[in-house]
């Protein structure tokens, strides 16, 4: 598999919180940082996402917005 995304972070699923349509998936990276993603319930099932599963967080964004008060 080849991707155009430059930010590919390997991690492990630590928690899946199912919702009515989407699920919240928490992934822990090697350095202990956690990333949270919202994905469809069908994607959770198709990818076999459950605690302990190895996975990748693939991040592609054309914009990053920062704000301050």
BELBELSUL-V425240 format. One record per pair of residues at least 24 apart in sequence whose ideal C-beta (glycine too) atoms are under 8 Angstrom apart, sorted by sequence separation. I is the first residue (numbers start at 1). GAP is how many residues later the second one is. D is the distance in Angstrom with one decimal. If there is no record, write none. Layout:
# BELBELSUL-V425240
I:GAP:D
I:GAP:D
This chain:
# BELBELSUL-V425240
11:24:6.8
25:24:5.6
9:26:6.9
18:26:7.5
23:26:7.8
16:28:6.2
27:28:6.0
29:28:7.6
27:30:5.4
16:33:5.9
16:34:6.1
16:35:6.9
13:36:5.4
15:36:6.3
13:37:6.3
14:37:5.9
13:38:5.6
13:39:6.7
12:40:6.6
13:40:4.5
12:41:7.0
12:42:5.9
13:42:5.7
11:43:7.8
12:43:7.1
10:44:7.3
11:44:6.2
10:45:7.8
11:45:7.2
10:46:5.6
11:46:6.0
9:47:6.6
8:48:5.6
9:48:4.5
8:49:7.6
9:49:7.8
7:50:7.9
8:50:5.3
9:50:7.2
7:51:7.1
8:51:7.9
7:52:4.0
5:53:5.0
7:53:7.1
5:54:6.5
6:54:7.6
3:55:6.3
5:55:3.9
4:56:7.0
3:57:7.9
